[in-house]
Amino acid sequence: MGTTQVATYCRICEPLCGLTATVRDGELLRLRPDPDHPLSRGFACPKGIAMAEVQNDPDRVTRPLRRRADGGFDEVSWDEALSDIAARLTRIRREHGGDAIGCYFGNPATFSYSHPLWLTGFMGALGSPHLYSAGSQDVNNRFAASALLYGAPTLVPIPDLKRTDLLLMIGANPLVSHGSVLSAPRIRDDLAAIVRRGGRVIVADPRRTETARAHEHLPVRPDGDAWLLLSLLHVIFAERLEDAAACAHQATGLAELRALAARFAPERTAAHSGVPADRARSLARDLAAAERAVVYGRTGSCLGRYGTLTAFLIDAVTAVTGNLDRPGGAVFGESPIRVDEILRLSGRATYGRARSRVGGYPDILGTFPAGVMAEEITTPGRGRLRALLVAAGNPVLTVPGSAALDAALDRLDLLVCVDMYVSDTARKADYVLPATSFLEREDLPLPFLQLHLTPYVTWTEPVVPPRGEARQEWQIFDELARRMGLGVGALRAQRLAHRLGVRPTPRFLADALLRTGPYGDWYGLRRGGLSLKRLRAHPHGIVLADHQRTGRLRRRVWHKDRRVHLAPPQIAAEIDRLAAAPEPPPGYPLRLIGIREQRSHNSWMHNAPALMRAKGGTREQVARVHPEDAAGHGLQDGDRCRISSPHGSVELPVKVTDEMTPGTVAVPHGWGHRGGWRVANAAGGVNVNLLASPDPGDLEPLAGMAHLNGVPVRIAPIR
């Protein structure tokens, strides 16, 4: 076969940067940035390049594994594994109902166009509500806020970086994360361009992050974002700086929002937000006066006690300053596939249609918060979770207070993990089924098509064949459904193909959606339109327009009145809850935040040794502490410390640095793996989520989000 260069794209974060794979005789030799990709133009981060190490990692699971009584694993055939799993699931369904079977999927599932379609179809065929995702540790509050604002959880605005004059970022560090709920592969250049054209980039964060160092840093207290945003609204309304005409055209509830913000003068909020009153007033005036301004928030703003309120207020500030659905403000991306309509018609674009059995939390896009899974397993009664399928996730390490879930998994009748590794969750599984890497499957960035700053679409064929006996996730769920007698027609994504008498595959579905979308060829009726055939002829993808269009918001809002709702009762109640927040527990004077690192893969893989072996990989996890806090607690740089919360403690080295604001400790997440690596001296570290509360009652009420930022802690040296 010889050596070839294959164009593909990265699928570990949302920029989806172009990659060039060097392949020899079916084996990946290396990955490099694709200079011909129209958006990333020769850029890819170290983590994307390091996926070559993962692809060829000897620790990968490449054959089905069955756990022995002693905790070890034996290799078995696919037929043996699937037959036993299907038989046991069928028995559980017959004896206890389909709602005794659940599934958890991690972030990598979102980067596959086929995995979530077949997984949700499988769960729908079972009739089970027990669908959980990593979104409740990351992003679900953003979807909840969109449901309240626009009636559509999937209608998510993105900052128009290429045309804005003032960008306020809250809890985002895109120079490391490269952007989230936003696809902008060269975001460093986009931010620099704002400054070059005379604009400003302001980064509100408890830590002087890499992005804050490059731009303006606004220090805030952990979990103080909602206080800051309410103070900005207070000033805008009190000084009559709102864009009344834009609000009258787009929204309802302006007077009610004005009344809600009246209690939050900057002088009152300063102690909670960490932002002095004069600086908050100046920022509010600047946002209102800027010709084009936008507020953008990400993970750091999502994981406090008021995540949905914060996401809602981010859009509210943008709206009242007249910058919603406006060039240079927050825009709503257009996809070449009718994603919103598909989700609505399929019944998956939901918020609060159902409530979890434990805690009564609203569903978000058909999923419940992972923070209730332990109690769903241990709480008796109809619908108790008895079997769990885990796909591309590691909830034992990622859910809050993960020790409770670790213990609860032992009470399941069946646990099956579909993964590339024996993770901490998988080491407790009855079966571990080998999944392909993203380089071993075809793909379409379906969930991200309307999040591209520049409208764009791409398709990739597999770069290399699957390692060993690895299979795509959709194939595994498809075969389980057949063996359980659920029937092809029971899977939502397969019905159309089944009726047409063709083999129901994700590839068929992708082509149909592209052809019938707004840019589609309509099966030859529109010359030059999109189809899978055309995309395959453009391996670097196709740019559809220079930028996202504006002025179409009211046509896309799902509320019956076609208006943005600025003061729904759920948000009013959350503001009351914020104002009445109790004091933190005594004895825990510091606040813990998470951190993402440039050369550490904070994901379900939890820093697999393959990534540590890659050039420049982060090999040690440290707690970042401000010099004042270090001195006050008897710590010096390099000392080992114990960080304790009301729920647990961890021990790790200290890095004393003035990048932290006083009173804040930062510990990177994505460490603490104790699973089945065969390589000595694996990444190790500690699981910072052990410091979070395992109580479902402590989840954020509107989205069931985990409370992982702003956790009260204390710190002490280990002598």
N, C-alpha and C positions, 0 to 999 in steps of 0.2 A: 504493500500500500504506500510506503514512503512517508515523507514528512509533509504535512499540509497545515495551512493557516485557516482557522475557522472563526468567523465572526459570531459573537453571541453577546449576552448582556448579564450583568451581575444581578443576583437576587438575594442579597443579604440586607439591603436597606433601600429606601424609596427613590434615590436618584436613578437607580437602574442603569449604572454607567456601562458604556460599551466596553467589551473585552475582546481581545484576540487570543485564541487558544492555539498553541502549537501542539499538534497531534502526530504521533508516529505509530503506525501499525495498531491503531485503536487505543493507544495509551497517551494520556495527557502529559506533556513534558513541561509546559509552563503556561502562565497567564500573563498578559500584558494589557495595558490600556489600548483601546482601539482609536487610532488617530483619525479614522474616517467616520466615526460616530458623529452625527450632526449636532448633538447636544453636549455630550461630555468631551468631545474633541481632544482625545488623548489623555484624559484624566481618569484615574481610578485610585481608590484609597488603598493603603497597605492591607487592609482586611480582605478586600476583594481579590487582590493578587495572591494572598495567602491561601485562598480556597483551593489552589492547586495542591497544597500540602494535605488538605482534608480529603480531596478527591482520591489521593493515592495513599492515604493513611492505613497502615497495617492494623490499626485498632478498629477500623470500621466493621460493623456487622454486615456480612455478605451472604449469610445463609440463615434460614429460620432457626431460632434457638428455643428450646423448651427447658424450663427450670426444673432441676432435680430437688429432692427433699432436703439435700444438704445446702441448697442455695446456689450451687453451680449450674451450668447450662450444658446441654447436649445439642448438637446439630441434628435437625430432623428435616424431612422433605416438606416441600410446600403442601403437597396433598395431605400428609399426615397432620400438619399444623392446622390447615384450614378446615379439614374435616372435623377435628376435635373442637376447635373454636366454634364453628357453626353449630355443632351438636349441643355444646354447652350453652351457647346463647339461645338456641331454640328451646332448650329445656327451661331456662330461666324465664323466657318470654311466656311459655305455656303455663308455668306455675305461678308467676308473679306479675305478668303483664310486660308489655314493651317498655313501660315507664320505669322498669327496674334496671334498664341498660342505659349507660351514659357514655359520653365522649368528651374528651378535652383535646383541643388542638392549639399548638403554639404558633408564634409569629411566622415561621417558615411556610406554613400552610397558606398564608395570605399571598405569598409570592409565587404560588402555583395557580394557574387558571383552572386546573382540573380537580385538584384535591378538595377544595371547599365545596364545589358543586356536587361531587359524588358523596362526600361525607354528609352534607346536610340532606341529600336525597335519601341516604341510608337511614339517617335518624328519623326523617319524616315517614319512611316506610315502616319503621318500628313503632311510630306513634309515641316517641319518647320526648319529653321536654328537657331531658338532662343533657344539654349541650353547653359546654363551657369553653372559654378561650383565654389566651393570654391578654386579650384586650382589656380585661378588668384589672390588669396590672400595668396598663399602658395608656389606652386611648378611648375607652368606651364613654367616658364623660363628654368627649367631643361630639360623639354621635347623639348622646342624650341632649346636649345643649342645642344641637341642630334640630332635633325633633321638637323641642319647645319653641325655638325661634321660628322655624320655617315649616314645621309639620313633617319634615323629611329628615330622618337621621343620616341619610347619605349625602345630603346637600351641605357640603363643607367648603367654606370660602378659603381661598389661598391668597397670600400676600403678593401683590403685583410688583415684585422686586424691580423689574426692568423699567418701571415708570414712576415709582414713588419718590417723594422728597423727604419723608420722615418715616422711619420704621422703628417701632417700639417692640422689642422681643422680650417675652417673659418666659423664663425657664427653658430657654432654647440655647443650644451651643452648636450651631450648624457647621462651624469650622472643624468640629470633631464628628458630630452625628450626620453631617451633610444634608440636614433637613429632614423633617418628618411631617407626615400628612401634607407633603409637598414634594414634587419631583422636579428638582432643579440641580442637575449634575455639577454645574460649575458655580455653586452658590457663593464661594469665596469671591469670585470675580463679580458676581451680581452685587454683593454687599459693598465691595470696593468701588464699584461704578456709582452707587448712590452718593458716596462721599465725593467722588471726582466731579460729579455734576452739581455740587454745592449742597447736597442733602446731608442727613444725619442718620446714624444707626445707633440706637440706645439699647443696651442690654441690661435688663433688670434681673438680677440673680444674687443669691447669697454668696456666691464665689466669683472671683474675678477670673472668669473662664477664658479659654483661648479666644473666643469671639469677643468677649468683653475687653481683653487686652488690645485687640486690634481696633476697637471702636470706643464708644462711650459706655462706661460702667455705671449703672445705678444700683448701689447695694440695697438689697431688701432682706427682710427677715424671712426665714423659712415659713411657708404656709401663710405669708402675709399678702399674697397677690390680690385676693378679693378685696381686702381693705384698701390697697392702693388704687385699684380700679374704681371702687366706689367713691374714693376721694376725688378722682379725676372727673367722674360724672357730676359730683357735687359742685365742683368749681365751674364746669361747663354750663350747668343749669343755673347756678347762682349768678353768674356773670352774663347770662343770655348769649352764650357762645355757640349754642347748638344750631345746626342747619335745619331750621324749621320746615323749609320747603321740601327738602329731601325726605325728612321724616313723615311729613303729611302725605307724600306720594307713596312711600314704601311701607309704612309701619302703623301699628296701633299700640296704645299703651304708653305713649310718651309722657302724659301727665302723671300716670301712676309711677313710672320709673323716676320721674323728677321727685315725687314725694318720697319714694324709697331711698333715694340718694341724699335727701335733705339732712338725714341724721349723721352723715359721714363727712363732716368737715375735715380737711387735712390736719387740723390741730388735734382732732380726736383720733384720727387713724394713724398718726405718726408712730405711736408707741407699738402698734400692731404690725405696721408695714415696714417699719425701719426707715421710711423716707421722710425727711423733715418737711414741715408744712410748706415752707417757701419753695422747696424744690418741686413738690407735688403740684402746687399752683402754677409754677412756671411751665411744667410739663403739660398740664391740661391746656394752658393757653397756646402753647406751641402746636399741640395736636389740632386744636380748633383753627388756628391761623394758617397752618400749612395748606398749600394748594392741593397737595396729594399726600395723604398720610394713611398709615395702617398699623394695627396692633396684631401681633402674632404670638401665640403661645404654644409650647409643646410640653414634653414629658415632665419637666420640672414643675410646671403649673398644674399638672393633672393629678398628682399623687398626694396632695394634702387632704385635709378634712373637708374641703369645699371645692373639689375639682370641677363639678358640673357648673356651679355658680361662677367660678373663675372663667371657664370656657365661654359661658353665656355673656359675661360682662366684657370679655375681650371683643366679641362681636358688637355688643351694645355701644361701647365707646366708639368703635369704627362707624357704626350706623348714625349715632347722634351728631357726629362731626361731618356727616355727609359723604363718607368714604366707602360705603357699602355698595358693591356693584358699580364701581366707578374706576376708570383708569388710574392706576397708581394707588388704589386702595385695596380692598378685599374683593377678589373676583371669584366667579364660580366657573370652574373648568367645564369644557364641553368634551365629551367622549365620542369616538367614532362608533361606539357601541352604546345602545340606550340602557346604560347601567341602572339608572334610577327606575326606569319603567320596568325593566326585567325584575328587579328586586321587589317592586311593588306588586306586580302581577303574580310573582311566585310566592307572595306572602312572607317574604323575609325582611322587608323594610319596615320592621316593627320597633316600637318602643312602648313598653307597658301593656302590650296585648295580653301577656301572661305574667304571673308572679311566681317566684321561687317558693318551693314548699317550705324551706327554712329561711326565715328572715323576711319573706314577702317582697323581695327586690324585683323591680321591673326587668323584663327581658329587654335586651338591646340587640337588634338584628338577629333575633332568635336565640340568643345566648344568655346564660345567667352568670353571675359572678363566681369565679373560681374559689373565692374565699368562703363559700358555703359548702364546698364539696365534702370536706371531712364530716360535717354534721349531716349532710344528705346520706352519707354512708352509715353513720352510727345512730341516727334518729329513727326509731321504729315507726311503722305505719305504712299505709298504702303509698307506693312510689319510692320506697327506700331504695337507694342505689345499691345494686348487688353485683353488677358487672361494669367495668370501665375500659373503654378503648382510649388510648393516648396516642395521638399522632403528631410527630414533630414537636413535642413539648416535654418539659421537665418540671411539672408542677410541684414536685416535692421540694424543689429549691426556689421556685418563683412565687408561690402563693404566700401571703402574709402568715407569720407564725407557722412555718412549714412543718414543724415537728408534729403538730396535730394531724396533718394529712398523712405524714409518713406512718404514723401509728394506725390511722383509719384504713389505709390501703390493705393492711393485713386482714381485715374483716370482710373483704370482697370475696365473692365466689369465683370471680375470674377477672384478671387484669392482663390486658394485651397492649404492648407498646409497638408502634410502627416507627422505626427510628434508624439512624445510621450508627448509633452508639449504644452501649449499655450505660445509660445515664443512671442517676440516683433513683429515678422513678422506674426505669427499666430493670434495674437489678432486683426489684420486688415483683416483676411481672411473671406470669405463668408462661407467656410466650413473648419473644422479641422478634418481630418480623422486619427484614432488611428493606429499607427504602432507598430509592435512587437519590443521588445528589442532583442539584439543579443542572449540572452539566450533562446529566444522563437522560434528560427528558426534553421534549418539545415544550414551548411555553409562549404565552401571550400575557402581558401585564394587565390583566383584566381589572383588578380592583384599583389600579393606579391611573387608569387612562384619563380620568377627569381631574387628576391632581397635578398634571404636568403644567408647569408655568408656560411652556411653549407647546401647543397642541401637537401630539406626536403619537405614533403607533409603531410597534415592531413585533416581530415574530422570530423565534429561534427554533431550529431543529436541534436534536441532541448532538452534543459535541463528541462524545465517546459512548460506547455501549455500556450498559449497566455492569458494575463490578459484581462478580460472582453470580448470585441468584437474586440480586436486588430487583424489586418491582416498584413501579409507580404506585402511589397511594390509591389513586382512583381504581386501578386494577384490583387491588386487594379488597376494597369495599365492594366493588362490582362482583367479585367472585364470592365473597361472603354472602351477599344478597341472594345470589343464585343458589348457593348451597342451603340457605335458610328458607328457600321457597318464597322469597319476597316478590320475585318476578321483576322482569326488566321494566315493565310499565310502571312499577311502583316508584322508580327513581325519577324525580322531577326533570332532571336534565336530559333524560333519555326518551321521554314520551314522544317528542316530535319525530325523532329518528325512527322510533319503533313503529309509529303510525305510517311513516313513509316506506317502511319495509327495508330500511338500510341498517347496517350495523351501528348501534348507538355508541359513539365514541366522543370524547371531548373535542377531537380535531374536527369532526363533522359539525358539532355545535358551534365551535369558534368560527368556522367558515360561514355558517348560516347567520350568525350574529353580525359579523363584519359586512356581509353582502346586504343585509336588510337595515343597517344602521344609516345615520345621516350622511356618511361619506361612502356608502356601499355602492356596488355596481348593479345591484338589484338583478342579479343573475343575467347580466348582459344588457339590461335596459339602459344603464347609465355608463357611457364610455369613460374609461379612466378611473372608475370607482374602485373602492377597496374590495379585495377578496383575499383569501388565504394564498391563492396562486400569485397574486401581485406582491404580497408581503414577502413570500419566499424568494421572489426575484429581487428584493431589496433587503439584503441581510443586515444592513446598518439602520434599517427603519425608514419611516417616511414622516417628514414634518408636514403637518396639515395646515398650519397658519403661522403668522409671525407671533401672535399673542392671543390670549383668551379674549373673547368678546365680552362686552358689558351691555347693560341696559335691558337685560332679559329676565331679571330676578322675579318679577311678579308672575311671569309665565311658568316659573319653576317651583315657586312656593306651593306647598301642598295644603296649607290651611284653606278652609272653604272661602274665606274672604280675600285670599291671595295677598295677604299682607304679613309682614314680619311682626311677631308678637313680642313686644319689649318688656312686658310685665306679667307673665303668666303666674297663676297662684303658687305654683311649685317654687318659683324663684323668689317670690315674696316671702314664702315660708323659710327658705334657705337664708335669706338676708336676716330674718328675725333670729334664726338659729345662730348665725354668725355673731350678731350683736349680743346674744346672751351666752356666748361661749364661756364655759367654766375656766378657771385658772388651771394651768398644768399641774401635775402632781408634784408635791414638794420633794426636794432631793434630787431632781433631774434638771439642772440649770441649763444644759446645752440642747441644741436641736440638731438632729441628724438629717443629712440629705444624701441622695445618691449621686453618682458621677459616672459618666461614660468616658472611656479612654480611647485615644487614637489607635493604639496598637493592642487593644484587648477586645476580644469578641464577646461582648456582654449579651449572651443569647442563650437559647436552649442548650447549646453545646457546652456552655460554661467553661470556656477557655480550654478546649481540647488540646492535648499536648502537641498535636500537629500545628496549631496556631502559635504555640509557644516556641516551637522549633523554627518557625518562619523568621526570616530576617527582621530584627527589631521588635519581635513580639514582647509584650509586657510580661515580665516573669515574677513580679512581686506585687502584692496588694498592700497598700498602706492607707492609714487614716490621716487625712489632712486636717491640721489644727492650727489656728491662729497663734502667733507668738504670745499674746497676752493670756490666752487660755492655757497654753502649754506651761507657761511660768506659774500660773495660778494653781495648776494641778500637779506641779512637780515633774514635768515631762521635758525631755530634751529630744532633739532630732535623732531618730534611729532607735529610741527606746521602744520596748514592747509595752502596750497598754491594754487595759480591759475596758471595753465600752459596754455599759449596762443600761437596760431600759426596764420598765416594769414587767417585761415579758421574757427577757433572756439576756445573755451576754455573749460577746465575742472577744477574741484576743488577736491582736495584729500589731505590726510596727507603726510608728508615728512619723509623719513628715511635717515638720514645723514650717509653715509658709504664710506669708502675708497675703496670699491670694484669697484666703478665707476671711470672711467678716467675723468679728468677735462674737462668740456665743454659738458658732456653727461648726459642726464636724462633718466632713465629707468622706464617705467610704464607697469605693466602686462596687457596683452590683455585678452579678454574673460569676461569682467565685464560690468556692466551698465544695466542689465536686468530690464525691467519695465513691464514684461508680467503678466501672470495669475497665479503666485504662490498664493496658499491659505495660506501658512505658513507665520506667522508674522516674521519680521526682516530678510527677505531674503537677499541674498548676497549683493545686491546693487552695490556700487562702481560706476565708471564712464566708459563710452565707449570711449576709447582712440582714436578710429578711427574718432571721431568728429574733431580731429586736422588735419586730412588728407584732401587733396584737392578733392572736388567732380567733378572737371572738367575732362571729358574724355580725353582731350588733355594732361593731366599730367600723364597719364598712360605710363608705359614703352613701347616703340614702337614695339619691336620685339615679345613680349609675352602678352602685355596688362596687365602686372602685376601692382598691386596697389603699390603706393609709401607710405610705412608705416614705414620705418626705415630711420633715418637721416633727419627727418622732422625738419625744423627750428622752434624753439620755444623760448619763454622767460618765466621766472618764477618770481613770486612775492608772498610775504606773504599776507594772508587774516587777517586783523586786526578787 
